[in-house]
Amino acid sequence: MGRASQNLGVIHLSDKTTGDFTADEDLRVPLAQLAAVSIENAAGTEALAELEQELRTLADPIPQLAWMADANGWTHGYNQR
């Protein structure tokens, strides 16, 4: 099942004064889209942190110095050596 078909939550909009449900399509759709983007960003951040931990698990035990640099030569990561 793909992410698009998963139920990730519920958005309930109601009028504070009456407590009645508000069926305002103009507000529901952007809120749902914003919530979906936020959830995707959080999932991406979590996945990136897991990949970084996997890389450290592989790089830190080796006895040689290991590092990463970008295309301009700026170093942005070292192993514990």
N, CA, C and O atoms as a DFTB+ gen file, in Angstrom:
324 C
 N C O
     1  1       0.853      -1.180       0.000
     2  2       0.000       0.000       0.000
     3  2       0.895       1.237       0.000
     4  3       1.771       1.369       0.854
     5  1       0.682       2.128      -0.936
     6  2       1.472       3.350      -1.030
     7  2       1.042       4.385      -0.011
     8  3      -0.053       4.313       0.546
     9  1       1.912       5.344       0.224
    10  2       1.610       6.392       1.194
    11  2       0.336       7.162       0.864
    12  3      -0.395       7.567       1.768
    13  1       0.067       7.366      -0.417
    14  2      -1.106       8.152      -0.806
    15  2      -2.397       7.490      -0.349
    16  3      -3.401       8.175      -0.154
    17  1      -2.392       6.164      -0.173
    18  2      -3.604       5.477       0.231
    19  2      -3.675       5.224       1.736
    20  3      -4.639       4.619       2.205
    21  1      -2.697       5.664       2.491
    22  2      -2.705       5.468       3.940
    23  2      -3.428       6.605       4.633
    24  3      -3.317       7.764       4.232
    25  1      -4.171       6.265       5.682
    26  2      -4.803       7.273       6.519
    27  2      -3.775       7.691       7.563
    28  3      -3.407       6.897       8.429
    29  1      -3.312       8.935       7.483
    30  2      -2.268       9.420       8.378
    31  2      -2.819      10.225       9.542
    32  3      -2.071      10.560      10.461
    33  1      -4.079      10.538       9.527
    34  2      -4.647      11.316      10.611
    35  2      -6.003      11.860      10.244
    36  3      -6.552      11.547       9.188
    37  1      -6.536      12.678      11.125
    38  2      -7.857      13.265      10.942
    39  2      -7.762      14.754      11.213
    40  3      -7.097      15.180      12.157
    41  1      -8.424      15.542      10.386
    42  2      -8.520      16.982      10.620
    43  2      -9.982      17.273      10.925
    44  3     -10.864      16.953      10.128
    45  1     -10.233      17.871      12.063
    46  2     -11.593      18.227      12.457
    47  2     -11.650      19.732      12.638
    48  3     -10.907      20.294      13.443
    49  1     -12.515      20.375      11.905
    50  2     -12.689      21.819      11.998
    51  2     -14.081      22.101      12.544
    52  3     -15.072      21.610      12.002
    53  1     -14.163      22.880      13.602
    54  2     -15.476      23.219      14.133
    55  2     -15.500      24.681      14.549
    56  3     -14.464      25.280      14.836
    57  1     -16.679      25.231      14.575
    58  2     -16.905      26.613      14.971
    59  2     -16.819      26.698      16.494
    60  3     -17.547      25.982      17.181
    61  1     -15.949      27.552      17.042
    62  2     -15.776      27.680      18.494
    63  2     -17.067      28.099      19.197
    64  3     -17.343      27.663      20.314
    65  1     -17.833      28.925      18.553
    66  2     -19.030      29.456      19.215
    67  2     -20.166      28.450      19.262
    68  3     -20.905      28.403      20.246
    69  1     -20.321      27.647      18.221
    70  2     -21.440      26.703      18.188
    71  2     -20.997      25.266      18.405
    72  3     -21.806      24.426      18.799
    73  1     -19.745      24.971      18.158
    74  2     -19.257      23.600      18.258
    75  2     -19.643      22.754      17.062
    76  3     -19.359      21.557      17.023
    77  1     -20.291      23.373      16.087
    78  2     -20.719      22.649      14.895
    79  2     -19.537      22.407      13.959
    80  3     -18.594      23.197      13.889
    81  1     -19.623      21.292      13.248
    82  2     -18.609      20.966      12.249
    83  2     -18.636      22.005      11.135
    84  3     -19.704      22.419      10.685
    85  1     -17.454      22.421      10.697
    86  2     -17.340      23.374       9.603
    87  2     -16.896      22.627       8.352
    88  3     -15.831      22.010       8.347
    89  1     -17.672      22.673       7.327
    90  2     -17.344      21.973       6.082
    91  2     -16.735      22.944       5.083
    92  3     -17.118      22.957       3.913
    93  1     -15.813      23.734       5.528
    94  2     -15.194      24.754       4.695
    95  2     -14.089      24.132       3.848
    96  3     -12.963      23.962       4.316
    97  1     -14.409      23.796       2.611
    98  2     -13.457      23.160       1.694
    99  2     -12.227      24.035       1.477
   100  3     -11.121      23.522       1.312
   101  1     -12.416      25.353       1.476
   102  2     -11.299      26.259       1.242
   103  2     -10.240      26.143       2.335
   104  3      -9.068      26.421       2.083
   105  1     -10.621      25.748       3.509
   106  2      -9.682      25.625       4.619
   107  2      -9.188      24.193       4.787
   108  3      -8.020      23.978       5.111
   109  1     -10.053      23.220       4.572
   110  2      -9.691      21.813       4.781
   111  2      -8.577      21.344       3.866
   112  3      -7.616      20.723       4.320
   113  1      -8.699      21.630       2.603
   114  2      -7.732      21.113       1.628
   115  2      -6.320      21.637       1.890
   116  3      -5.386      20.836       1.949
   117  1      -6.124      22.963       2.050
   118  2      -4.753      23.425       2.335
   119  2      -4.206      22.889       3.658
   120  3      -3.014      22.597       3.756
   121  1      -5.056      22.759       4.671
   122  2      -4.586      22.209       5.948
   123  2      -4.155      20.755       5.795
   124  3      -3.129      20.344       6.337
   125  1      -4.941      19.984       5.058
   126  2      -4.592      18.583       4.836
   127  2      -3.292      18.469       4.038
   128  3      -2.453      17.617       4.333
   129  1      -3.128      19.316       3.043
   130  2      -1.897      19.289       2.243
   131  2      -0.692      19.677       3.094
   132  3       0.365      19.054       2.991
   133  1      -0.840      20.697       3.933
   134  2       0.239      21.118       4.818
   135  2       0.596      20.011       5.804
   136  3       1.773      19.758       6.063
   137  1      -0.417      19.356       6.349
   138  2      -0.165      18.243       7.273
   139  2       0.573      17.117       6.569
   140  3       1.499      16.537       7.136
   141  1       0.176      16.798       5.341
   142  2       0.826      15.721       4.593
   143  2       2.293      16.049       4.310
   144  3       3.163      15.187       4.442
   145  1       2.561      17.287       3.924
   146  2       3.945      17.707       3.663
   147  2       4.769      17.637       4.943
   148  3       5.917      17.194       4.921
   149  1       4.195      18.067       6.044
   150  2       4.905      18.022       7.325
   151  2       5.236      16.591       7.723
   152  3       6.333      16.314       8.206
   153  1       4.292      15.687       7.521
   154  2       4.525      14.277       7.846
   155  2       5.618      13.707       6.953
   156  3       6.494      12.988       7.434
   157  1       5.581      14.015       5.673
   158  2       6.613      13.540       4.747
   159  2       7.993      14.085       5.131
   160  3       8.985      13.357       5.089
   161  1       8.051      15.362       5.502
   162  2       9.330      15.957       5.904
   163  2       9.874      15.277       7.153
   164  3      11.072      15.008       7.244
   165  1       9.005      15.000       8.109
   166  2       9.440      14.330       9.335
   167  2       9.949      12.929       9.016
   168  3      10.964      12.496       9.562
   169  1       9.250      12.223       8.138
   170  2       9.687      10.876       7.757
   171  2      11.032      10.932       7.037
   172  3      11.888      10.074       7.257
   173  1      11.225      11.934       6.179
   174  2      12.491      12.088       5.469
   175  2      13.634      12.407       6.414
   176  3      14.738      11.887       6.255
   177  1      13.377      13.259       7.396
   178  2      14.396      13.610       8.383
   179  2      14.783      12.384       9.200
   180  3      15.962      12.172       9.480
   181  1      13.802      11.579       9.582
   182  2      14.068      10.365      10.351
   183  2      14.874       9.368       9.520
   184  3      15.805       8.743      10.028
   185  1      14.519       9.219       8.252
   186  2      15.243       8.301       7.373
   187  2      16.687       8.763       7.176
   188  3      17.602       7.940       7.147
   189  1      16.896      10.076       7.039
   190  2      18.242      10.616       6.883
   191  2      19.083      10.349       8.128
   192  3      20.256       9.994       8.016
   193  1      18.500      10.516       9.305
   194  2      19.222      10.252      10.552
   195  2      19.603       8.773      10.658
   196  3      20.690       8.443      11.132
   197  1      18.709       7.888      10.217
   198  2      19.019       6.458      10.239
   199  2      20.157       6.126       9.275
   200  3      21.039       5.334       9.606
   201  1      20.139       6.728       8.088
   202  2      21.219       6.500       7.130
   203  2      22.557       7.024       7.644
   204  3      23.594       6.389       7.455
   205  1      22.527       8.183       8.293
   206  2      23.753       8.739       8.865
   207  2      24.310       7.811       9.941
   208  3      25.521       7.605      10.014
   209  1      23.437       7.250      10.772
   210  2      23.890       6.322      11.811
   211  2      24.480       5.061      11.187
   212  3      25.485       4.543      11.673
   213  1      23.869       4.567      10.125
   214  2      24.411       3.395       9.431
   215  2      25.795       3.693       8.870
   216  3      26.697       2.861       8.971
   217  1      25.971       4.870       8.283
   218  2      27.267       5.253       7.741
   219  2      28.313       5.327       8.853
   220  3      29.431       4.841       8.686
   221  1      27.956       5.932       9.985
   222  2      28.904       6.010      11.109
   223  2      29.255       4.619      11.635
   224  3      30.401       4.357      11.998
   225  1      28.266       3.735      11.673
   226  2      28.508       2.364      12.131
   227  2      29.518       1.668      11.231
   228  3      30.328       0.872      11.707
   229  1      29.477       1.959       9.945
   230  2      30.436       1.365       9.010
   231  2      31.789       2.061       9.030
   232  3      32.818       1.391       8.951
   233  1      31.817       3.381       9.132
   234  2      33.057       4.151       8.989
   235  2      33.871       4.244      10.278
   236  3      35.100       4.235      10.219
   237  1      33.229       4.333      11.427
   238  2      33.969       4.567      12.669
   239  2      34.923       3.439      13.067
   240  3      36.000       3.744      13.578
   241  1      34.606       2.170      12.869
   242  2      35.517       1.109      13.312
   243  2      36.781       0.948      12.470
   244  3      37.744       0.342      12.942
   245  1      36.814       1.465      11.245
   246  2      37.992       1.225      10.410
   247  2      39.179       2.032      10.937
   248  3      38.997       3.155      11.408
   249  1      40.386       1.478      10.865
   250  2      41.543       2.151      11.432
   251  2      42.041       3.338      10.606
   252  3      42.771       4.183      11.125
   253  1      41.663       3.413       9.344
   254  2      42.101       4.521       8.508
   255  2      41.213       5.744       8.736
   256  3      40.070       5.642       9.181
   257  1      41.785       6.896       8.412
   258  2      41.001       8.123       8.458
   259  2      40.063       8.134       7.266
   260  3      40.489       7.923       6.131
   261  1      38.786       8.381       7.521
   262  2      37.795       8.453       6.447
   263  2      37.069       9.791       6.584
   264  3      36.756      10.230       7.691
   265  1      36.807      10.426       5.453
   266  2      36.092      11.697       5.491
   267  2      35.247      11.834       4.242
   268  3      35.405      11.085       3.277
   269  1      34.348      12.806       4.277
   270  2      33.531      13.132       3.107
   271  2      33.757      14.587       2.779
   272  3      33.890      15.428       3.668
   273  1      33.800      14.874       1.496
   274  2      33.959      16.248       1.038
   275  2      32.983      16.491      -0.110
   276  3      32.607      15.567      -0.831
   277  1      32.583      17.744      -0.263
   278  2      31.683      18.069      -1.365
   279  2      32.492      18.343      -2.636
   280  3      33.716      18.208      -2.635
   281  1      31.819      18.722      -3.701
   282  2      32.477      18.939      -4.996
   283  2      33.504      20.062      -4.946
   284  3      34.428      20.088      -5.759
   285  1      33.356      20.991      -4.002
   286  2      34.306      22.101      -3.867
   287  2      35.468      21.773      -2.946
   288  3      36.353      22.604      -2.742
   289  1      35.473      20.569      -2.390
   290  2      36.562      20.169      -1.517
   291  2      36.340      20.468      -0.042
   292  3      37.217      20.201       0.779
   293  1      35.179      21.019       0.307
   294  2      34.889      21.301       1.714
   295  2      34.574      19.995       2.437
   296  3      33.672      19.257       2.041
   297  1      35.323      19.721       3.493
   298  2      35.130      18.504       4.261
   299  2      33.986      18.696       5.237
   300  3      33.917      19.703       5.941
   301  1      33.093      17.727       5.273
   302  2      31.939      17.854       6.171
   303  2      31.645      16.592       6.958
   304  3      30.550      16.462       7.506
   305  1      32.564      15.674       7.033
   306  2      32.343      14.490       7.852
   307  2      33.627      13.698       8.019
   308  3      34.383      13.514       7.065
   309  1      33.869      13.231       9.237
   310  2      35.036      12.406       9.561
   311  2      34.571      11.189      10.341
   312  3      33.527      11.218      10.992
   313  1      35.357      10.114      10.270
   314  2      35.095       9.012      11.197
   315  2      35.806       9.328      12.515
   316  3      36.508      10.334      12.617
   317  1      35.623       8.470      13.522
   318  2      36.182       8.777      14.848
   319  2      37.709       8.745      14.887
   320  3      38.302       9.312      15.804
   321  1      38.344       8.118      13.946
   322  2      39.816       8.049      13.927
   323  2      40.362       9.461      14.000
   324  3      41.577       9.654      13.998
